[in-house]
Amino acid sequence: MVGTILSNFWVALIAFSVYFLFSYPFIEGMGIIFDACIVAFVFFLLTFLGRAIIRYIISNPPEEMEGMPIDNDAEILKSEISPEDYAELVKTMLNEEEQTSSQT
């Protein structure tokens, strides 16, 4: 928790510095510092929101990945197909390829 707050302070400090530097003609110093503090506070709070969104995405993977049956795929790979069945499959594929090539 301390690391989160400290990193939020770093983001706020960077936002403060960038806003302060981009308002270079320092005509009204108090107004610039007040606005920079508001920007820093907003970025401090937005960092909490950004971290919450990232934590939600990491902790909840997509539903599609959870529903995939991995065990069934392993069973399919382990199923024993005889060499005769493989030979018959290859013959069928070759016959289909010859028929399609002769038709064109």
HELIX and SHEET records of a PDB file:
HELIX    1   1 VAL A    2  PHE A   22  1                                  21    
HELIX    2   2 GLY A   29  SER A   59  1                                  31    
HELIX    3   3 GLU A   63  GLU A   66  1                                   4    
HELIX    4   4 ILE A   70  LYS A   78  1                                   9    
HELIX    5   5 PRO A   83  GLN A  103  1                                  21    
END                                                                             
